[in-house]
Amino acid sequence: MSFQQALSGLNSSSKALDVLGNNIANANTVGFKSAEVHFSDVFANSLSGSGASQVGIGSAISGIQQTFSQGNVTATNNPLDISINGGGFFRMDRSGEISYTRNGQFHLDNAGFIVNDQTMKVMGFPADANGQITASSPVDLQLSASQISPRATSDPLAGNLTANLNLDSRQGVPAVTPFNFANPQTYNYSTALSVYDTLGVAHTMTMYFARASAGGPWNVYGTMDGATPQAFPAALAFNTSGVLTTAMPLVLPSWALTTGAASPWSPGSMDFTGTTQFGSASSVDRLTQGGYTTGSLTGLSVGADGIVQGRYSNGQARNLGQIVLATFANPNGLQSLGNNQWALTSVSGPELVSAPGTGSRGVLQSASVEESNVDLTAQLVNMITQQRNYQANAQTIKTQDQVLQTLVNLR
């Protein structure tokens, strides 16, 4: 018997206690992944090639492996606290130094970059001025706080105005003619909606519907901000089943504006498809237009697919970028850098970067964090086990000492 086996056992148990202590110390560290010690036995080389009579010379630490199992997800009040539910790592950048993390406690710095507590920047796919995202090389995500430009109702991107109404088939020709928007007796029904000129200024466009003849089509007129009525280019006609037969859409007339926007100006085209003429009271079911005024950023949200979307004071939402996730063939081959950061190594394999929810990548959850995956109960039980192992190895040394003392005292 020698002291070597016991000393190696003490060292192994001591190292295991260090790992357990580190796990317990990080039980509340967001995104932390617990580690476990792998042991191996040690034998001296034998020239005879036979292992029948070999005695081991102790134990050694063969490796310390992190466990990349999913931690619990806890809700927070910060929309830029982001958890990963599934595989993958956030890709972080600090002056060109790339690292990876599962800790999604992020915030905005004074330049609009999404950063963590170590000022590392979150990387992802950028969005263009129209909110379109194209997969490309990941960049540092910077969110613009600038106002979004207005969109005129007449802009091709806004599409056609739409109106879905029912015009009462029981209505006859108005009692008073000709049409006068100031006299309700000259029309049968009216409705209004807001439209936006080329400067984003809101205007109220009111439409008036007057029966042209008994059982016949309907004349449509419009005013802009209550002035200068204009006739629409066609009358709305229906078949005997109350279905609209007039070709759509109708190009709207133009009005003079005094806001400094383009003038004379037409809001575009109106599509009345779906409008009916049934024997019930005239009503409007839907009125839509695609214009809006300028807007300031009022809030952020992050979708499960990693798309960061801005909410604006004009009721619009726009994509500002998309957070990406990196995966590895062997995550245990990553080098731990501290601060919940890992670095790429040849053992981990190359990074594979794409959007959340693709391949083996998990999905993101905003306003939440992934807790440490440390199981405190299991760690405390393992600590007791390693303590007993340490005590047993110390007892081996004590016994060896007694044996040697006996030999020394022989006469």
N, C-alpha and C positions, 0 to 999 in steps of 0.2 A: 504494500500500500504506500502511496506517495501523496504529497500535498497538492500535486498538480491538478488532479481531478477536482478536488474540492475548491481550489482557487478558481478554476475555470467555471465551476458551478456558481460560485459567488459572483463572479463577473457577469455571467449570463443573467442571473436573477437580478443583479443590480441594474443591468441595462434594461431588462424587462420592466422593472419598477420605474425607471426613468420614462419609458414610453407610456406606461399607464398614467404616471403623474402628468405627463404632457397632455394626454387625452382628457383627463379630468380637469386640468387647468383651462382647457378650451371647450368645455361642455357648453358654454354660452357664446362661443365665437361663431358668428354667422358664416355659413358655407364651409366650416371646418370639417375635414374628413379624418376620422380616427385611424390609428395605425396599430399594427400588431407585430409582435416579434416572432420570427421563425428560427427555431433552434436546429442544430445538427450535432451529431456526435463526432468525436475526434479519435482517430487511431493512428498509431505510428506505422511507418512503412515497414513491411516484413520482407526480408530477402528470400525467405523460404517459400513465399507465395501461399502459405497455408494460413487460414484464419481461425483454425480450430482452437488454437491456444492463445490467440491475441486478447489482450486486455485493453479496453479503451483508456484514453488518457484525458477524458473530460468532454466538455461540451463547448460549442461556439455559437455565435450569432450568425446565421446564414443570410439573414436579410430582415429588413424592416419594411413591411408593405402597408400602404394606405388602403383603406377600404372606401371605394367610391360609391357606396350605396346612397340611396336617396334619403335626405333629411326631411323632417317635418316642415311643412309650409305654414308660416304664421302671417296673419294680416297686419298691415301697418297703415298709417295715414299719408304716406308719401308716395305719389304715383310713380316716382322714379326709384323706389325700392322694387327690385325685380327679382323674382325667383325663377329657377329653372326646374321644371318638373319633367325629369327624364335625363338623358345623356347630354353631354356637351359642356363647354366652358365659354365664358365671355372672353373675347379677345381684347386685350388692353394694350395701350401704347403710351410710352413715356420717352419722348425725344428719339423715336425710332427703335427703342428697346421694347420688343413684344413679349408679353407674358399672358398668362391665362388664369382665370379665377372662377369660383362658384359664388363668391360673395357679391351680391347684387345691390349693395347699399350705395346708390348713386345720387348725385345732385348736379346742378348746373353751376359752372364757374362764371366769372364775370364776362367771359367772352362767348358764353352760350354753349360751351362744350359739356358733354355728359361725362363726369369724372367720379372717381371714388375718393376715399379719404386720403389716399396717397397722391392725389392729383393725376393719377393715370387716367387716360381718356378711353372711353368705350368706343369700339370700332364697329362699323357697319356699312351698309350700302347707302349712298346719298340719294336725295330726291331732287328733281329739277324744280324750276319755278312753278310748274303746274302740278307738282305733287306726284309726278311719275317716278317710280323706283325701278332701276335697272340693275341686275346683279353684275357686279364688276369687282375690281380689287377693293377690299375694305379700306375705308378711310376713317379718320377721327370724326365722330358725329358731332356736328355743330348745328344747333337749332337757332334759326333766325327769329329775333323778336320784332322784326319790322312788320309794319302793317301790310296786309295783303291788298293788292290793287283792286279797285272795283271792277265789276263786270257788267257791261250794259245788257239790258234785256235783248237788244238787237244783235249782240255778239253771236256768231255762229256756234261758239262753244256752249252758249246758253240754250240752244235748241229752240223749238217752237213754243209759243205760249199754248196752253191747252185749256179748254173749257168743256166741262161735262155738265149739261143742264137738262132739265125737262121744261118744255114750254107747253102751257096748258092748251090742249086742243079745243077746249070749250070756249076759249076767248075769241071775240070778234074783233072787227076793226075798231080802233080807238074812237071815242066819242067826238074828239076834236082833232082836226087836221089843219095845217100840216104839223109835222113833228117840231116840238119845242121842248128841249130838255128841261126847261124851267117849269113846264106845265105837265104834271103827271097824267093829265087826261089825254095826252097826245101819244102815249106809249103804254104797253101792257105790263112790262117787267123791266127791271134794271138790276145790275150787279156791278161791283167794282173790285179792282185789285191794284196793288202797287207795282210800278215798273221803274226801271232805273236807266238814266241816260248815260252818255259816254263818260261823265264825270262821277258817276255813282250817286247822283242826286235822285231821290225818290219822287215819283209823280203818281198821282191817282188817276188811273184810266177807268172811266165808267162806261159801261156798255148798256145800251137801251134797245129793247126789242119791241117792235110794233107790228101788229098783224097787217099785212098789205091788203088782203081781201079775205072775205069769209071762207074759211076752210083752205085758204091759200098759204103762200110762203110768208116768211117774217123778214121785215126790213131790220137791219142792225145799224145803229149809229154809235159813235163814241165821242167822248170829250176827254181832254187832258187837263187835269186840275180845274175842272168845272168851266172851261172856256172853249170856244170855237168847236162846235160839234162837226164831226165828219161822218159821212156815210161809208159803211163798209162796201167793198166792191161787189158783193153778191147778197142776194136774199137767201135765208136758210129755208130749204124746201124739204118736205117729208113725204113718204109714200103713205098709203092707206093703213099701214101697220105702225105708223109713227116712227119709222126709221129714217134717219137723215140720208138724203140723196144728193145734196150739193157736194161737189168735189172739194176736197180739203188739201192743204190749208189755205186760208184767205190772207193775202197780204194786207197788213193794216195800213190805214192812211197815215200821213205825216202831220205833225203839229210844229208850230214855231215855239222855240224855247228861249228863255231869257237867263239861263243859268251859266252861260258861257260854254255849254256843251255844244256838240254838233247840232245845227238847226238849219232847215226844218228836219225833224227827226221822226222816224217810224220805229215803234217797238219791235217790228219784225213781222212774223206771220202767226196767225191764230188758228189752231186746229180744234174744230168743234166735234171731231169724231167721237161718237158715243152719245151725243146730244139726242134727245128724243122729243116726240110730240105725243104725249099720252093725255088721257082725260083726268088729270090730277093737277093740283096747284103748281104753278111755275116755281122751280127751285133750282138751286145750284148744288151740285154734288162735289165738283172739284174745279179749282182754278189754280193753275201753276204757271210760273215763269222762272227762268234760270238766271236772272240778273241779281246783283247785290251791290251794296255800298262797300266802302273800305272798312276794314276791321282790324282790331288790335288783338294780340294773343292774350287769351284769358286763362288757358289751362292746357294740360297735356294728358295724354293717355297712351298706354303701350299695349298693343294687342298680343294675342297668343303667338302670332306669327312674327313678332318683333317689330312691327311697324309702329313708329312713334308718330302720333297724330296730334296736331295742334288744333285747339278749339278757339274760335275768334268771336269777337263781340257782335259781328254781323250774322251770327248763327251758322257760319260756314266751318268746315273742318278740312284740314289739308295735311297730307302726309309730309313729314319732315325728314324721314330717314327710316332705315330698318336695321335693328341690331342683329348681328350675326352670331352664330355659335361655331366653335371649333371642336372637332372630335379627333381621337387618336386611336390607332390600332391597339396600343398598349398604354393606357393612362398611368399605370404604375411605373412606367419608365420616365415620367416627367420628373424634373428636378424641382424640389421644393425650395422656394426663395424666401419664405416668411411672408407675413402680411396677406396670407391666403392666396399667394401667387405661385404659379408653377411656370417652369421654362421648358421649352422643347429640347429633347435630346435625341441621339441616334437610336436609343433603346425604345423610346416612345413611338417612333415612326413619325412621318410627316403629318402636319396638320391638314385636316379636311374641313374647309370653311363653307358654310351655306346658311340659308335662312332657318330659323327655328321651325320644328315640325316636319322637316325633311330628313329622309334617311333615318339614321338612328338618333337624331337630335330630338331633345325634348321640346316642350312648348314653354312659353314664358307666361308669368302671371304678375301683373302690375300690382302695386301697393301690397307687396308681400315679400318676405325673405325666407330663404331656406335655412333652417336651424342646423346646428352641428348634428352629425349622425352618431355622436357618442352616446352609448347606452350606459348610464351611470351605474345602474345595478350590476351589469356584467363587469364593468371596470373594477368596482369595489370587490366583487367576488374574486376576480383574477388577481387583485392586489393581495388578498389574503393568501391565495395559492402561492404566489411568488414569495411572499413573506415566509411561509412555511418552507419553501424550497431553500431560501437563503439560510434559515435557521438549521435546516438539515445538513447543508453543506458546511456550515460552521461547526456543527457537531462532528462531522467527519474529520475536520482538522483537529478538533479536541481529542478525538479518539486516537488519531495518528500520533499526536503529541504524547499521549499516555503510553502508547506502544513503544515509542522511541525512548521515553523515560525509563521504561522497564528494561530495555536493552542496555542502556547506559549504566544502570544500577547492578547489572550482572557482575558477579565476582567469581 
